């Protein structure tokens, strides 16, 4: 008997709804990205429209003072125009078969597909169904990919901080100062503030750090004793605390780098609007192949139309730590 789904629309609408659930706590970067999502877009380009402040102009008492004879009038108005960054939408998909270096589908046998269908129709446990069909792995693959692409955009900044502020050629794993500390945090905050990086809505900057950098910071008693939560009831995904003007997040999806032939464990410190992405046509969804070998198998991929961009590299600093 050929594999058939009792209600194919219900089957795939349920899968796609689950794809939009919150990702795992270690995937944190989407919370900070500037988004422009136009599901009705029929073109290949989405514009990320940001509205900057007027900036450092006319900030003197004399410049702004009006007298009885002053006329503001309507000539020479200051326009509030958007800073538009265009992103070209790409067709993105997964999972990825590393052995052949290309996107490849998740393949499900008739038995597994039938069992998943039964779970969906007969049970009231959509998460169990989602796991049984392998869709949870598809979701994690998408979420990890999306998080890493955003992470790599932040890493494209030219602003960097090695422990103690030393140059790349002077880094080491055994000398004093090879671990990231609160002294480095103070310098990073100065850089972000000097660059007019817009903070998060609560006035803090974001700090996304790797487990190794978290370990090294906890060796610093200043950090360990003062780390706290401002409001434990309103935590963001992956948040581990607040210290010295930064809201800290832990991520295991930040790649290492090679600096001076050494392995550098990285962290990212940034404000809002440093990176962004646009989507068009459809949100991320699961698609089925029509090539199913006479209805004997299901072949599934996730698919999304999305473009990414580094919007302002000044609003981000990448930091490194080197010791074990």
Secondary structure, 3 states (H helix, E strand, C coil): CCCCCCCHHHHHHHHHHHHCCCCCCCCCHHHCCEEEEECCCCCCEEEEEECCCCCCCCCCHHHHCCCCCCCCCCCCCCCCCCEEEEEECEEEEECEECCCCEECCEEEEHHHHHHHHHHHHHCCCHHHHHHHCCHHHHHHHHHHHHHHHHHHHHHCCCCEECHHHCCHHHCCCCCCCCCCCHHHHHHHHHHHHHCCCCCCCCCCEEEEECHHHHHHHCCCHHHHHHCECCCHHHCCCCEEEEECCEEEEECCCCCCEEECCEEEEEEEEECCCCEEEEEECCCCEEEECCCCCCCCEEEEEEEEEEEEEECCHHHEEEEEECCC
